[in-house]
């Protein structure tokens, strides 16, 4: 069960990272994103990173909802 959570966390973090690189450098970047060390960091800390990202996203959405 823990391995499933770890694998899903890795997939989520890699998806968010590639989404961020595409947004920053554009989809037609001839060199392409070279995440290198970020990928190694994700492999080690994926569950923590996923939990923090989901929590911060949730807090931001609640804050936006309260402002409206």
N, C-alpha and C positions, 0 to 999 in steps of 0.2 A: 504494500500500500504506500509506503514512504517513497518507493522508487517511482511510482506513478505521479505523485505530487512533485517530485524532483524533476521528472521529465516534462511535465506540463509547465512547470515554472521556467525551465530552460527555454521551451518553445515560446512561451509568452514573452520572456525578456528578449530573445532574439528577434521576435516579430516587432516589438517596440523599438529595438535598436535599429533595425533596417528601415522601419517607418520614419524614424528620426533622421537617419542618413539620407533617405530619399528626399525628405522635406528640405534638408539643409543644402544638399548638393545637386538636387534635381534628378529626374529619372534618366536624362540623356547625358549624364556625366561620362565622358570617354574613359576615364580612369576607373571609375566605380568606387564604392566605399571600401575602405580598407580598415576594418574594425580591430584587427590584431589583438591588442591587449584587452580591449573591452570584452571580446569573446572569452578570453581566459578568465577574466574576472566574473563573467556571467556563469561560467561552468562551476566556479567555486561557490558563489553566493546567490545562486538563482532563487531559492525559496525566500530568502530575506529581501532581495530586490523586488520580487513580485509582490510580496506582502506590503512593502513600503509604497510601491507605485500604486497599487490598488487603493490603499488607505488614503494617499495624497489626492488621488483622482476623486475618490468619494467625498473627501472634505471640500475640494474645490467645487464639485457639483452642488453640494449642500449650500456652500457660500453663495454661489451664483443664484440658486433658487431663492434664498432669503433676500437677496438684493432686488429681485424682481417684484 
